[in-house]
Amino acid sequence: MSGLMLLDTPSLYFRAFYGVPESVKAPDGTPVNAVRGLIDMIARLVADRRPERLVCCMDADWRPAFRVEALPSYKAHRVADDGGDQVPGALSAQLPVIDAVLDAVGLARVGVPGYEADDVIGTLAARGAADGPVDIVTGDRDLFQLVDERGPVLVLYTARGIRNLEILGEKEVAAKYAIPGRGYGEYAALRGDPSDGLPGVPGVGDKTAAALVTRFGSVAGILAALDSGDAEGFTAAARRRIEAARDYLAAAETVVRVVTDIDAPELAGLDDRLPAAPRDPRALTDLAERWGLSSPVERLLKALC
C-alpha cells in the first residue's frame, strides 16, 4: 500500500492513445481509446497498489517559459505550426472527456499555470514524503531524480506497460545508470536527451556522464571543480569538453531540474483522498453512456471501493 500516488497523466494518456486501437470508439464513432485506456490504467493501479490518496497531475504549460528562456531548444522539435504541442487531433478531442470523467469520479486533478505536470509531481512528492510512501507513475525518466529512500518515493515506470511496471527507488536507479540514486537530472544534462531537445555535452556519453556525476555530485559541483583547477576525476578530453559546454550546462541544469517548491493556490488545500463514491453520479452515468465507457468506469469504481 502506498500513501500517495501521483500520476503523470499526460504520459499515461499518450501511452493509452498509442497502446489502445483507435478502432475503440463511442457510439457516435468518435475514438475514445485514450479515455478508455487511461481509465483502465488508473483502475489497475488503484487495485494493485491500494493508495490512500491519488492526484492526476496535468500539464498547464507543456513548455514553460522559464525553461525555454534558459534553453531555446527545449522541446522545440515538438512545436506545431500554431505554437502548441504536436498532439494528434484524435487525442486532442479526447482530452476534455478525460477531464470530465476524472472530475465526475471525484479524482483530484490539478495543473499549475507556468509549470509542467513533472513540476506538480515534484512539489506534491516533496510534501507528501513527509507523511509516508509516495508512488510516481510515469513513462518519463526525468522523474527518476525524485526517488528518495526516506519516504520512500518510488517511480513506477511504465515503459513496459501498466501490467509490467518497473519499480525504481534510489538503489534501482543507481544500479541502472551507475549514478547516485537522485542524480538522474545531472546525468541527463550531461549526456543529453533528444526527446526534450537537450543536446548534451558533445563527446560525453553515458559512462563519462555517470563518472562525473558520481565524482562531483552535480553540474554545479563539476563546474566548481573546473574553476578550482581540480583535475582529479576528469580525463583531459572530458575537461576540455565540459569547459567548452559551460554555458550549455548552466542552462541545462535549470531545464532538467524538476521544481519541487511550487507555491500556488491550485495546490493549497488540494483534496487528494480517493472517493468512496462518485462525486457526480449523474454526470458520470451520462458520460459513460455517451462515450461508451460503462465497462471501464465500472472497473474503476470497483477498484475504488
N, C-alpha and C positions, 0 to 999 in steps of 0.2 A: 504494500500500500504506500502511495506517495501522498504527501500533504497537499502539494500544489502542482498542478500540471499546466504548463504554458505551451500553447500551440502556435507554431509558426504557420498561421492559417494560409497565407499566400503560397508557401511552399507545399502545403498539403493539397490545396485545391488545384494547383498546377499539376501535381502528381496524379490527382484524380482525373483531371481532364485528359491527360495523355495515357492514363492507365485503364480507363473505362471506355469502351467503344462509344463513338459518337452516335451510334445507332440507338443508344438508350435515350428515349425521347418521351416527352409529355404527351398526353392525349391529343394535343393540337399539333404535334410534330416537332415541337421545339426541343433541341438537345438539352438534356438535364444530367449528362454523365458526370460533370464536375460536382454538381449538387449531391447527387446520389452517392458518388464515391466518397465525398467528404463526410457526409452523414454516417456512412458505414465505417469510415476510419475512426471517427470520434466514438461511435458505439463500441468498437473493438477495444480502443484504448481505455475507455472507462471500464469496460467489463474485465479487461486483463490486469490493469494497474490499480484500479479502485481508488482514484484520487478523491480527496475530501473537497478540494477546490479546483476550479479549472477556468482558464481565461483564453479566449480566442483572440490572439494578438494580430493586429491588422497593419497594413502599410497606409498611413495617412499621407505619406510622401515617399515614393519608391526611390527617389534620387535627391536626397536633401541638399539644400543649397550649401550648407557648411562643408559637405564632402566634395561637392563639385568645385567649390571655390578653392579647396585645398589641392584637388587633383582633377582637372577638367576631363580626363579620360574616364573617370568613374562612371561605369555603365553607359558610356557614350554610344557604344555599339548597339544598345537596345532602344535608343531614342527613335520614335516613329516620326513620320513627316509632320504630325500635328504637335510634336513636342512631348507626347506622352509615352508610356511604355508600350512596347510591341506585344500587346496581348491579343491573341486570336479573337476575332469577332464572336465566335460561338462560345467562348469562355466569358468575354465581357458581358454578354447578355445574361449569363447565369449569376453574376456577382450580386445583383440586387436580390435574387431569390435566396442565395446563400445567407445574406444578411437577414432577410425576413424570417427564414426558418430558424436561424440561431436565436433571434430575438423572441420569437413565439415560444420556442422551447424554454427560454429563460437562461441560456448560457451567457456568461459575461463576454462581451465583445468590445474591444477598445483599440483605438489608434490615437496617436497624438500628432497634431499638425507640426510639420517640420522634421518628423522622425520616421524611421522605418520600423517595421514590426520587430526587427532584431533589437532595436534600442528599447522598445517597450518591454520585450522579454528580458533584456539585461537589467532594466530597472526593477521589474517585478521579481526577478530571480534574486537580486541583491537584497531586496526587502524580505522576501519570503523565506530565504535560507535561515534567517534568524529564528524562525518558528518551526523548522523541520525540513524534511526532504522536498526537493523540487525536481520535477521531470520536465525537460525541454524537448518537445517533439519537433524535429526539423529535418530537412534534407540539405541544410546549408552548413558547410563546415566552419564558416566564420564563428558560429556559436559554440564551437569547441573551446574557445577561450574562456567560456563561463563556467566550465566544470570546476567543482570545488568539493573536496572530500569532507569538508567541515559540515556541510548541510545535511546530507550531501546534495550537491547539484549535479544531476546526471543529464546527459544528452541521449535521447532515444532517436538514433539516426535511421532515417527511412530509406536509405539508398537501395536496400534490397526489399523494400515493401513493409507494410504495417505488420504482416504476419512473420516477418523475419527481421525485427528490429535489432540493430547493433547498439548495445547499451554501453555508453562510454562515460567513465569518470576520469579523474586525473591519471590514474595508473594506466588506464587503457589508451588514453591519448599519448602519454609518454612512451608507451610501448610501440604504438602505431607509427609515431613520427620521430622518435628519438629526441624528444624535446621535453622541457619541463611541462608538467601537465596543463598549466594555464598559459602556455607560451604560443598558442597557435596563431594569434594575431600577428605577433612579431615575425614568426616563421613565414606567414603568408605575405607580409610586406616585403620580405627579402627575396623569396623565390618567385613571387608574383601569382596572380590569379586571373587568367584571361576571362573567366566568366563575369568578373566585376570590373574589367578594364584596368587591372593593376599590372603594369609591365614587369615589376620585379627589378632586381639589380642584374644587369647583363652579366652573364658568366657565373652567376651564383645559383646553383641548383639545390636540390633537396638536401644533400649531405652537408654542403657548406653552410646552408641556412640553418640547419639543425645544430651544427657545431657552434656557430656563432651565438645562437640563442641560448644554447646550453652554457657556453662560457660567460657571456655577458648579461644574459637575462632579459634584455630589452633592446630596442633600437636606440633608445637614449643612452643605454649603457655602452653599446657599440660605438656610438659617436663620441661619447666621453673618453673612451679608451683611445680613439684616434687622436683626440685633442691632447691627451696626456702623453702621447708618444709611446704608449704601452704596446709593444709588438707581440707580446705573448698571446697566443690564441688566434693570431692572423697568419696566414701564409702571405707571402709578398704580393701574390696576384690578388688575393681577397682584399688585402689592404688597399691596393690601387683601385679596385672595383668599387669598394664601399666609399672611398674618398670621392670618386667621380660621381657617385649617386647620392651624395649627401643631401642635396635639395629634394630629390625624389623621396628619400626615406623620411625626411621631416614631414612631408605632406602625406605620405602613405600611412604613417602612424596615426594621423588624425582620421584617415578614411577607414582603416580596418578596425580600429578600436570601437567595440560596441559600447554605447552610452549606458551607464548604469545608475545615473542620478537625475533622470528627468523629473523636473518639478512642474507638474501640470494639473489643472483641475480634473482632467479626464481620468487621472489615476487616483485622485483623492476620494476616499470612501467607496472605492470600487467593490461591489458585492460579487465576490467570486465563488460563492457557495454553489455547489451543484443543486439544481432544483429537484425537489421531490415530485413535483408535478409541473406540467407546462405552465408558463407564465400567462399565455393567452391561448387556451384550448381551442376556442372557436377559430381564431386566425390560423392555428396550426392545422386544424382539420381542413380548412378551406385551401390552404397551401398544398397540403398533401393530395387532396383531390384534384386541384387544378393542374399540378405538375406531375402527377403520377408517382408520388413519393410515399404512399401509405406504408409499404413494407419497410423501407429503411427508417422511416420515422418511428414505426412500431419497435424496431430493433433498438433504436437509440433510447426510447422511453423505457424499454425493458431493462437496458443496461443501467439506466439512471436510478431505477427503483431498488 
